[in-house]
Amino acid sequence: MDWKAMYAARMGQVEPSSIMQLIRVMAERPVINFASGLPDPAGFPVEALREAASAVLTDDWRGGLQYGEANGYRPLREWVAADLSRRGVPTAPGEVLIVSGSQQGIDLVARALLQPGDVVLTENPSYLAALQVFASFETAIWPIATDPDGLDVDLVAAALRRTDVKLLYVMPSHQNPSGGTLHETRRRPLLEAAAHTGIPVLADEAYLDLRYDPGDPAPLAASLPGAPVLTVGTFSKVIAPGLRVAWIAGPEEVIERLSLLKQVTDLHTNSLTQRIVYHYLAGGHLPGQVARLRAAYREKRDALLEALNRHLAGKATWTRTAGGMFLLLSLTKGASAGAVLPAALDHGVAFVPGAPFFPAGGGEETMRLNFVSPPLADIDEGVARLAKAIG
Ligand SMILES: Cc1ncc(COP(=O)(O)O)c(C=O)c1O
């Protein structure tokens, strides 16, 4: 076989992302962009990060520019462990691995755990880039029915009894793409089912802190101490994604194993950005930053919901997300969001068709709308254009 074809055969497991293609198209023409997966750059705490970077490069440049520990910068691991403990998940620093984005955390767990043919359970819909990780390990992905209160726990419990199921991947709070949150009453039964069978749950808490409605969800792992949960979290959504600093927490034996796998991938997460993030956190900036993001994103979420009511009532339904960055809009049954996209781009508005987020197919009538990325002032006009494209 030609060596280039070998790459094609292996990567054939991974669908090219329609989102990436869309981003390429949009780079060529200005649109009101509900398609992006990005946070609002206006929310990046650039002054505090500039100060943190300068302090690290002045006072700790040897550490910041040198190779570091595979597990991550110790003070940062201590901060994450203390923060998780405060949120009801007692965690020691040795139970935390710093990773280069939670995407890498998902990949490391998959590499540690999954063989071709294994089954991974997910929400339906689920996060596309996680589905792509699982697909790249030639696993079968089984989506479990998911309603506005999250996964159907009885179906999860039944599926976990199968011997070929090796992992449950779930975004407990404000998930991507629907914004849905696993209801408080479902959390403990879900973890009891996992504990009963010993199948690990990978809880992706990327959007935990982006809460706009009253009530502050805890990390899933807080619902049943000792349950087989690996928690992945990230500074991408509350500080800035370009830093590539995130973490995974779980039992020390598992973290040690993941750390070895990480070592063979990239030795360790960027020494400089880990220290910058730590300096920022130690300076006490995060609570104010989260409060500012919540206020700004809440206003945008509310503006989108109002605009949808104004322009699309009767033509579509949508999830009313309590947090996160996205909501999922559904056209009438039988309609195709993908077919609406060219007209939408012609009208100067972009969204991501929802179908790729549904691992077993379906969802053709859905579209994901990112409400944090467009400027507040564009949201109503964007939805008016979308309504014209839908017709
Ligand atoms: C649910 C979810 N998990 C993980 C990630 C990846 O984030 P990170 O920047 O930490 O790799 C994203 C990014 O969009 C996400 O939506």
The ligand as a Tripos MOL2 file, in Angstrom:
@<TRIPOS>MOLECULE
LIG
   16    16     1     0     0
SMALL
NO_CHARGES

@<TRIPOS>ATOM
      1 C1        -17.7820   19.5950   25.8120 C.3       1 LIG1
      2 C2        -16.4040   20.0200   25.4510 C.ar      1 LIG1
      3 N1        -15.3580   19.3420   25.9440 N.ar      1 LIG1
      4 C3        -14.1060   19.6850   25.6470 C.ar      1 LIG1
      5 C4        -13.8320   20.7470   24.7960 C.ar      1 LIG1
      6 C5        -12.4130   21.0370   24.4630 C.3       1 LIG1
      7 O1        -11.9040   22.0480   25.2410 O.3       1 LIG1
      8 P1        -10.3640   22.2610   25.4910 P.3       1 LIG1
      9 O2        -10.0490   23.6070   24.9670 O.co2     1 LIG1
     10 O3        -10.1850   22.1430   26.9750 O.co2     1 LIG1
     11 O4         -9.6110   21.1760   24.7670 O.co2     1 LIG1
     12 C6        -14.8860   21.4850   24.2520 C.ar      1 LIG1
     13 C7        -14.5960   22.6150   23.3360 C.2       1 LIG1
     14 O5        -15.4470   23.1130   22.6440 O.2       1 LIG1
     15 C8        -16.2020   21.1010   24.5730 C.ar      1 LIG1
     16 O6        -17.2650   21.7470   24.0530 O.3       1 LIG1
@<TRIPOS>BOND
     1     1     2 1
     2     2     3 ar
     3     2    15 ar
     4     3     4 ar
     5     4     5 ar
     6     5     6 1
     7     5    12 ar
     8     6     7 1
     9     7     8 1
    10     8     9 2
    11     8    10 1
    12     8    11 1
    13    12    13 1
    14    12    15 ar
    15    13    14 2
    16    15    16 1
@<TRIPOS>SUBSTRUCTURE
     1 LIG1         1 GROUP 0 **** ****
